[in-house]
Amino acid sequence: MRALPKVLIASLLIHVSLSPAAGQAGRRPRPANESGVLLNVVATRENDSGGPITSKQISLYDGGMEQTIKSFSPDPSPARIVLLVDNSLTIRADVEKLEEAAREFAYEIYEGDKLLIVGYDDQAEIVADWTDDAKQIEKSLAGFRKKGDPHLFDALSAVTQEALLPFKASNQKRIIVVISDGLDRGSKTKFDKILAELQSQDITVYAIQAPDRTGGALRRDQPKPVKVIEKLAEGTGGRVFQIKDLREAAKAICDELRKNRYLLSYAPSNVPYGDTRRLLILADSGINVRSKTLQPPN
């Protein structure tokens, strides 16, 4: 396997001088001509009836303030999907199961979608570079092996910065499917930091969850593995599936990305300045919506 480049992420705190009036107000109106912010949303009807969902059927709140939605339209465009597979020594899934997970996605992706398969333990390594060739992916799966400790947060940081950031400007769907129990042991990257980075870049995380190798033990400096999985998915608008349901999970994820993804555009107004803001999307009865739950400071 080919190692991903090591990523050094430095936190830079920028202090902006505000006028006393602006500081007291705590909110900064956006100029009327400022370009809209794009937000990825999954929207489905409970009865699976046809017909797209419209902006009149949803409401968006940013920082507790209702926002004016400029546009809300289906997004059937192709996706860039990273399969991030835990192949550390103690994961409770054999190599054949990890290979099966990758194989299911290789045959479920839609035309135009591309897969990147990355295995991680002490470091993240490319198993199969960007491709839609299922036969090529199958040949590469021998690269999986179980060794070392699971540096999950470092691996998430590496694929976010090195594999997906280059596609940000093109507004392509950028997805990470984590195949793991959520355990991290030894990463330099902190969980809160990588979750904020995923939310900032509007990258959606789906998870295929393996049995918890820790038995639910408390973690002193980070969430329990099961909570890591839940927070990654919920915080970015994704979903959690169980590893025993690989075929159903791969089909559901690929179908959702092509059939139920929408692009929402709005120009934030009267939102808290310099703070992490909660995003909340509500929909009419019979419609389910998901998106990232927080917007980190810009």
C-alpha positions as CSV (number, residue, x, y, z in Angstrom):
1,M,0.0,0.0,0.0
2,R,1.1,3.6,-0.7
3,A,1.3,5.9,2.3
4,L,-0.6,9.1,2.2
5,P,1.5,12.2,2.7
6,K,1.9,13.3,6.3
7,V,-0.3,16.3,7.1
8,L,0.8,18.9,9.6
9,I,-2.3,20.9,10.6
10,A,-1.6,24.1,12.5
11,S,-4.3,25.9,14.4
12,L,-4.2,29.6,13.6
13,L,-6.2,31.9,15.8
14,I,-6.9,35.2,14.0
15,H,-8.0,38.1,16.2
16,V,-10.1,40.6,14.4
17,S,-10.5,44.1,15.8
18,L,-14.2,45.1,15.9
19,S,-15.7,48.5,16.6
20,P,-17.3,48.7,20.1
21,A,-20.8,48.8,18.6
22,A,-20.2,45.7,16.5
23,G,-18.7,43.9,19.5
24,Q,-21.7,44.8,21.7
25,A,-24.1,43.6,19.0
26,G,-22.3,40.3,18.6
27,R,-23.8,39.9,15.1
28,R,-22.6,41.0,11.7
29,P,-25.1,41.5,8.9
30,R,-23.8,40.1,5.5
31,P,-23.8,42.5,2.6
32,A,-26.7,42.0,0.3
33,N,-24.5,41.1,-2.7
34,E,-22.4,38.5,-0.9
35,S,-22.5,35.2,-2.6
36,G,-24.6,32.5,-1.0
37,V,-23.4,29.6,1.1
38,L,-23.9,26.1,-0.2
39,L,-25.1,23.4,2.2
40,N,-25.5,19.7,1.4
41,V,-28.8,18.3,2.5
42,V,-30.4,14.8,2.3
43,A,-34.2,15.0,2.0
44,T,-36.6,12.1,1.7
45,R,-40.3,11.5,1.8
46,E,-41.5,9.0,4.4
47,N,-43.8,7.3,1.9
48,D,-41.2,7.2,-0.8
49,S,-43.5,9.2,-3.1
50,G,-42.0,10.8,-6.2
51,G,-41.5,14.4,-6.9
52,P,-38.6,16.7,-5.7
53,I,-38.8,18.5,-2.4
54,T,-39.0,22.3,-2.7
55,S,-37.7,25.2,-0.6
56,K,-41.2,26.0,0.5
57,Q,-41.3,22.7,2.4
58,I,-38.2,23.4,4.5
59,S,-36.8,26.0,6.9
60,L,-33.2,26.7,7.8
61,Y,-32.0,28.2,11.1
62,D,-28.4,29.4,11.5
63,G,-27.2,30.4,14.9
64,G,-30.8,30.4,16.1
65,M,-31.9,32.8,13.3
66,E,-34.2,31.8,10.5
67,Q,-32.5,32.3,7.2
68,T,-33.9,33.1,3.7
69,I,-33.2,30.2,1.4
70,K,-32.1,31.4,-2.0
71,S,-32.4,28.0,-3.7
72,F,-33.0,24.3,-3.0
73,S,-32.5,21.9,-5.8
74,P,-31.8,18.2,-6.4
75,D,-28.1,17.3,-6.8
76,P,-27.7,14.2,-8.9
77,S,-24.1,14.9,-9.7
78,P,-21.3,12.2,-9.2
79,A,-19.6,11.8,-5.8
80,R,-16.0,11.3,-4.6
81,I,-16.2,8.6,-2.0
82,V,-13.3,7.6,0.3
83,L,-13.6,4.2,1.9
84,L,-11.6,4.6,5.1
85,V,-11.0,1.1,6.4
86,D,-9.7,0.2,9.9
87,N,-7.3,-2.7,9.3
88,S,-5.6,-2.5,12.7
89,L,-4.6,-5.6,14.6
90,T,-7.4,-5.9,17.1
91,I,-10.5,-4.8,15.1
92,R,-13.3,-7.4,15.5
93,A,-13.6,-8.0,11.8
94,D,-11.5,-10.3,9.7
95,V,-9.7,-9.3,6.5
96,E,-12.2,-11.0,4.3
97,K,-15.0,-8.9,5.8
98,L,-13.0,-5.7,5.2
99,E,-12.4,-6.8,1.6
100,E,-16.1,-7.6,1.2
101,A,-17.0,-4.1,2.3
102,A,-14.9,-2.5,-0.3
103,R,-16.1,-4.9,-3.0
104,E,-19.8,-4.1,-2.3
105,F,-19.2,-0.4,-2.9
106,A,-17.2,-1.1,-6.1
107,Y,-20.3,-2.6,-7.6
108,E,-22.9,-0.2,-6.2
109,I,-21.5,3.2,-7.2
110,Y,-23.2,5.1,-10.0
111,E,-21.8,6.3,-13.3
112,G,-19.4,9.1,-12.7
113,D,-18.7,8.2,-9.0
114,K,-15.1,7.6,-8.0
115,L,-13.8,5.5,-5.1
116,L,-10.6,5.9,-3.2
117,I,-9.8,3.1,-0.7
118,V,-7.6,3.8,2.2
119,G,-6.6,1.3,4.9
120,Y,-5.3,2.7,8.2
121,D,-3.5,1.5,11.3
122,D,-0.6,3.5,12.6
123,Q,-0.7,5.3,9.3
124,A,-3.1,5.8,6.4
125,E,-2.2,4.0,3.2
126,I,-3.8,3.9,-0.3
127,V,-5.2,0.5,-1.2
128,A,-6.8,1.7,-4.5
129,D,-6.4,5.1,-6.0
130,W,-9.4,7.1,-7.4
131,T,-11.2,4.7,-9.8
132,D,-14.6,3.4,-10.9
133,D,-13.2,0.2,-12.2
134,A,-14.6,-2.6,-10.0
135,K,-12.1,-5.2,-11.4
136,Q,-9.2,-3.0,-10.5
137,I,-10.5,-2.5,-7.0
138,E,-10.9,-6.2,-6.5
139,K,-7.3,-6.8,-7.5
140,S,-6.1,-4.2,-5.0
141,L,-7.9,-5.7,-2.0
142,A,-5.0,-8.0,-1.2
143,G,-3.4,-4.9,0.3
144,F,-5.5,-5.2,3.5
145,R,-3.7,-6.7,6.5
146,K,-4.3,-6.4,10.2
147,K,-1.5,-4.8,12.3
148,G,-0.8,-1.9,14.5
149,D,-3.0,0.5,16.4
150,P,-6.0,2.4,14.9
151,H,-5.0,6.1,14.3
152,L,-8.5,6.9,13.1
153,F,-8.4,10.7,13.7
154,D,-5.1,11.1,12.0
155,A,-6.4,9.0,9.0
156,L,-9.5,11.2,8.8
157,S,-7.3,14.3,8.8
158,A,-5.1,12.9,6.1
159,V,-7.9,12.0,3.7
160,T,-9.7,15.3,4.4
161,Q,-6.6,17.4,3.6
162,E,-4.9,15.3,0.9
163,A,-7.6,13.4,-0.9
164,L,-10.8,15.6,-0.7
165,L,-9.7,19.2,-0.3
166,P,-8.5,19.4,-3.9
167,F,-12.2,18.8,-5.0
168,K,-13.7,21.5,-2.7
169,A,-13.7,24.2,-5.4
170,S,-15.6,22.1,-7.9
171,N,-18.5,21.6,-5.4
172,Q,-18.4,17.8,-6.0
173,K,-20.0,15.7,-3.3
174,R,-17.2,14.6,-1.0
175,I,-17.9,11.6,1.2
176,I,-16.0,9.5,3.7
177,V,-17.3,6.0,4.6
178,V,-15.6,4.9,7.8
179,I,-15.5,1.1,8.2
180,S,-14.5,0.8,11.9
181,D,-15.8,0.4,15.5
182,G,-14.7,4.0,16.1
183,L,-11.7,3.3,18.3
184,D,-8.8,5.6,18.1
185,R,-5.5,4.8,19.9
186,G,-2.5,7.1,19.4
187,S,-3.6,9.8,17.0
188,K,-2.1,13.3,17.4
189,T,-5.2,14.8,15.9
190,K,-8.0,15.5,18.4
191,F,-11.5,14.3,17.8
192,D,-13.1,17.7,18.1
193,K,-10.7,19.2,15.7
194,I,-11.3,16.7,12.9
195,L,-15.1,16.9,13.4
196,A,-14.9,20.7,13.0
197,E,-12.8,20.3,9.9
198,L,-15.2,17.9,8.3
199,Q,-18.1,20.3,9.1
200,S,-16.2,23.3,7.9
201,Q,-15.6,21.6,4.5
202,D,-19.2,20.1,4.4
203,I,-17.8,16.6,4.0
204,T,-20.4,13.9,4.8
205,V,-19.3,10.9,6.9
206,Y,-21.2,7.6,6.7
207,A,-20.1,4.7,9.0
208,I,-20.2,1.0,8.7
209,Q,-19.8,0.0,12.3
210,A,-17.9,-3.1,13.5
211,P,-18.4,-4.5,17.0
212,D,-16.8,-2.4,19.8
213,R,-13.6,-4.1,20.8
214,T,-13.4,-2.1,24.0
215,G,-16.7,-3.4,25.4
216,G,-17.9,0.1,26.0
217,A,-15.1,1.1,28.3
218,L,-14.7,4.7,29.3
219,R,-12.1,6.8,27.5
220,R,-10.3,9.4,29.5
221,D,-9.6,12.0,26.8
222,Q,-12.0,11.2,24.0
223,P,-15.5,9.7,23.4
224,K,-16.2,6.0,23.5
225,P,-15.8,4.4,20.1
226,V,-19.6,4.0,19.6
227,K,-20.0,7.7,20.3
228,V,-17.2,8.6,17.9
229,I,-19.2,6.8,15.1
230,E,-22.4,8.5,16.1
231,K,-21.0,12.0,16.3
232,L,-19.1,11.7,13.0
233,A,-22.3,10.7,11.2
234,E,-24.8,12.9,13.0
235,G,-22.5,15.9,12.9
236,T,-22.0,15.8,9.2
237,G,-25.4,14.6,8.0
238,G,-24.5,11.0,7.4
239,R,-25.8,7.7,8.7
240,V,-24.6,4.6,10.6
241,F,-25.0,1.0,9.3
242,Q,-23.8,-2.3,10.9
243,I,-21.0,-4.3,9.3
244,K,-23.2,-7.4,9.1
245,D,-25.4,-5.5,6.5
246,L,-22.7,-4.6,4.0
247,R,-24.7,-5.0,0.8
248,E,-27.6,-3.1,2.1
249,A,-25.4,-0.4,3.5
250,A,-23.5,0.1,0.2
251,K,-26.7,0.2,-1.8
252,A,-28.4,2.6,0.6
253,I,-25.5,5.0,0.7
254,C,-24.9,5.1,-3.1
255,D,-28.6,5.4,-3.8
256,E,-29.0,8.3,-1.3
257,L,-26.1,10.2,-2.7
258,R,-27.5,10.1,-6.2
259,K,-31.3,10.3,-5.6
260,N,-31.8,12.2,-2.3
261,R,-29.1,14.8,-2.1
262,Y,-30.0,18.5,-2.5
263,L,-28.0,21.7,-2.6
264,L,-29.3,24.5,-0.4
265,S,-28.0,28.1,-1.0
266,Y,-28.5,30.9,1.5
267,A,-26.7,34.2,2.5
268,P,-26.3,34.1,6.3
269,S,-27.7,37.2,7.9
270,N,-27.7,38.4,11.5
271,V,-25.7,35.3,12.6
272,P,-23.3,35.3,15.6
273,Y,-19.9,36.4,14.6
274,G,-16.8,34.3,15.4
275,D,-18.6,31.5,17.1
276,T,-19.5,27.9,16.2
277,R,-23.1,28.1,15.0
278,R,-25.8,25.5,15.2
279,L,-27.5,24.6,12.0
280,L,-31.1,23.3,12.1
281,I,-33.2,22.3,9.2
282,L,-36.9,21.6,9.7
283,A,-39.3,20.2,7.1
284,D,-43.0,19.7,6.6
285,S,-44.7,16.6,7.9
286,G,-43.8,13.5,6.0
287,I,-40.3,14.8,5.0
288,N,-37.1,13.8,6.6
289,V,-34.0,16.0,6.3
290,R,-30.4,15.7,7.4
291,S,-27.3,18.0,7.1
292,K,-24.3,18.9,9.2
293,T,-25.4,20.2,12.6
294,L,-22.7,22.9,13.2
295,Q,-20.9,25.6,11.2
296,P,-17.4,26.2,12.7
297,P,-16.1,29.8,12.6
298,N,-14.8,30.9,9.2
